[in-house]
Amino acid sequence: MLLRYAVIFIVSWIGYETETGQLKAVTVVTFLCQFFNTAFVMLLVNADLTEQPMPTYGFNSGSNGDFNASFFRTIGDTLISTMVLNAVYPCIDFMMYWGMRAGFRILDRPCCSLNKQETK
């Protein structure tokens, strides 16, 4: 949620000519941030890149040198649970806001008023 609000704030601060362009930018930037945060950060933190020919910039302290059983025991469960949460969360978010709207409508009803057109 915080990442989404930060991306929306930054993209609206940049400014786009159309609402569609702004929505497209928010969607792309949010996807890239979530993808990098979910996949690459977890892989880099747990990777052992000592055998790689390229510079590793300090990512040599991990316990997994390759995609083996240890990798899936250490990282696989966390990646899968994060992907499931990211897949289910839009439905939870929609139901939460729908419930809030319904609750506010119920609170706005004139329960004891003689005038049925009057609201709070």
The 8 nearest C-alpha neighbors of each residue, nearest first, counted from 0:
[[1, 3, 2, 4, 5, 6, 92, 88],
 [2, 0, 4, 3, 5, 6, 7, 8],
 [1, 3, 5, 0, 4, 6, 29, 32],
 [2, 4, 0, 6, 1, 5, 7, 29],
 [3, 5, 7, 1, 6, 2, 8, 0],
 [4, 6, 2, 8, 3, 7, 1, 9],
 [7, 5, 9, 3, 8, 4, 10, 2],
 [8, 6, 4, 10, 5, 9, 25, 11],
 [9, 7, 5, 11, 6, 10, 12, 4],
 [8, 10, 12, 6, 11, 7, 5, 13],
 [11, 9, 13, 7, 12, 8, 6, 25],
 [10, 12, 14, 8, 13, 9, 7, 21],
 [13, 11, 9, 10, 14, 8, 7, 15],
 [14, 12, 10, 11, 9, 15, 8, 21],
 [15, 13, 11, 12, 10, 16, 21, 9],
 [16, 14, 21, 17, 20, 13, 18, 11],
 [15, 17, 14, 18, 20, 21, 19, 13],
 [18, 16, 20, 19, 15, 21, 22, 14],
 [17, 19, 21, 20, 22, 16, 15, 23],
 [20, 18, 22, 17, 21, 23, 24, 16],
 [21, 19, 23, 17, 18, 22, 15, 24],
 [20, 22, 18, 24, 19, 23, 15, 25],
 [23, 21, 19, 25, 24, 20, 18, 26],
 [22, 24, 20, 26, 21, 25, 19, 27],
 [25, 23, 21, 27, 26, 22, 28, 20],
 [26, 24, 22, 28, 23, 27, 29, 7],
 [25, 27, 23, 29, 24, 28, 30, 22],
 [28, 26, 30, 24, 29, 25, 23, 31],
 [27, 29, 31, 25, 30, 26, 24, 32],
 [30, 28, 32, 26, 31, 27, 25, 33],
 [29, 31, 27, 33, 28, 32, 34, 26],
 [30, 32, 34, 28, 29, 33, 35, 27],
 [33, 31, 29, 35, 34, 30, 36, 28],
 [34, 32, 36, 30, 31, 35, 37, 29],
 [35, 33, 31, 37, 36, 32, 38, 30],
 [36, 34, 39, 32, 38, 33, 37, 31],
 [35, 37, 33, 34, 40, 32, 38, 39],
 [38, 36, 34, 35, 33, 39, 40, 41],
 [39, 37, 35, 41, 34, 40, 36, 42],
 [38, 40, 42, 35, 41, 43, 37, 36],
 [39, 41, 43, 42, 36, 38, 44, 35],
 [42, 40, 44, 39, 43, 38, 45, 37],
 [41, 43, 39, 45, 40, 44, 46, 38],
 [44, 42, 46, 40, 45, 41, 39, 58],
 [43, 45, 41, 42, 46, 40, 61, 58],
 [46, 44, 61, 42, 43, 62, 63, 41],
 [47, 45, 61, 43, 63, 44, 42, 64],
 [46, 48, 61, 64, 59, 63, 49, 62],
 [47, 49, 59, 51, 50, 46, 58, 64],
 [48, 50, 59, 51, 47, 55, 64, 58],
 [51, 49, 48, 52, 47, 64, 53, 59],
 [50, 52, 48, 53, 49, 55, 54, 47],
 [53, 51, 50, 54, 49, 55, 48, 56],
 [54, 52, 51, 55, 48, 50, 56, 49],
 [55, 53, 56, 52, 51, 57, 48, 49],
 [54, 56, 58, 57, 53, 48, 59, 49],
 [57, 55, 58, 54, 59, 53, 48, 49],
 [56, 58, 59, 55, 60, 54, 48, 49],
 [59, 57, 55, 56, 60, 48, 43, 47],
 [60, 58, 47, 48, 57, 49, 61, 46],
 [59, 61, 47, 58, 62, 46, 57, 45],
 [62, 60, 45, 47, 46, 59, 63, 44],
 [61, 63, 47, 45, 46, 64, 60, 70],
 [64, 62, 46, 47, 65, 70, 61, 45],
 [63, 65, 47, 46, 48, 62, 66, 61],
 [64, 66, 63, 67, 70, 46, 47, 69],
 [67, 65, 70, 68, 64, 71, 63, 69],
 [66, 68, 70, 69, 65, 71, 63, 64],
 [67, 69, 71, 70, 72, 66, 73, 65],
 [70, 68, 72, 67, 71, 73, 63, 66],
 [71, 69, 73, 67, 68, 72, 66, 74],
 [70, 72, 75, 68, 74, 69, 73, 67],
 [73, 71, 69, 70, 75, 74, 68, 76],
 [74, 72, 70, 71, 69, 75, 76, 77],
 [75, 73, 71, 77, 70, 76, 72, 78],
 [74, 76, 71, 78, 77, 72, 79, 73],
 [77, 75, 79, 78, 74, 80, 72, 71],
 [76, 78, 80, 74, 75, 79, 81, 73],
 [77, 79, 81, 75, 76, 80, 82, 74],
 [78, 80, 82, 76, 81, 77, 75, 83],
 [79, 81, 83, 77, 82, 78, 76, 84],
 [82, 80, 84, 78, 79, 83, 77, 85],
 [83, 81, 85, 79, 84, 80, 86, 78],
 [84, 82, 86, 80, 85, 81, 87, 79],
 [83, 85, 81, 87, 86, 82, 88, 80],
 [86, 84, 82, 88, 83, 87, 81, 89],
 [85, 87, 83, 84, 88, 82, 89, 90],
 [88, 86, 84, 85, 90, 89, 83, 91],
 [87, 89, 91, 85, 90, 84, 86, 92],
 [90, 88, 92, 91, 87, 93, 86, 85],
 [91, 89, 93, 88, 92, 87, 94, 86],
 [92, 90, 88, 94, 89, 93, 95, 87],
 [91, 93, 89, 95, 90, 94, 88, 96],
 [94, 92, 90, 96, 95, 91, 97, 89],
 [93, 95, 97, 91, 92, 96, 98, 90],
 [94, 96, 92, 98, 97, 93, 91, 99],
 [95, 97, 99, 98, 93, 94, 100, 92],
 [98, 96, 94, 100, 99, 95, 93, 101],
 [99, 97, 101, 95, 96, 100, 102, 94],
 [98, 100, 96, 102, 97, 101, 103, 95],
 [101, 99, 97, 103, 102, 98, 96, 104],
 [102, 100, 98, 104, 99, 103, 97, 105],
 [103, 101, 99, 105, 104, 100, 98, 106],
 [102, 104, 106, 100, 105, 101, 107, 99],
 [105, 103, 107, 101, 102, 106, 100, 108],
 [104, 106, 102, 108, 107, 103, 101, 100],
 [107, 105, 103, 104, 108, 102, 109, 119],
 [106, 108, 104, 105, 119, 118, 103, 109],
 [109, 107, 105, 106, 110, 118, 104, 119],
 [108, 110, 112, 118, 111, 115, 107, 117],
 [109, 111, 108, 112, 107, 115, 113, 106],
 [112, 110, 109, 113, 114, 108, 115, 117],
 [111, 113, 109, 114, 110, 115, 117, 118],
 [114, 112, 115, 111, 109, 117, 110, 116],
 [113, 115, 112, 116, 117, 109, 111, 118],
 [114, 116, 117, 113, 109, 112, 118, 108],
 [117, 115, 114, 118, 109, 113, 112, 108],
 [118, 116, 115, 114, 109, 119, 112, 108],
 [119, 117, 109, 107, 108, 116, 115, 112],
 [118, 107, 117, 109, 108, 106, 112, 116]]
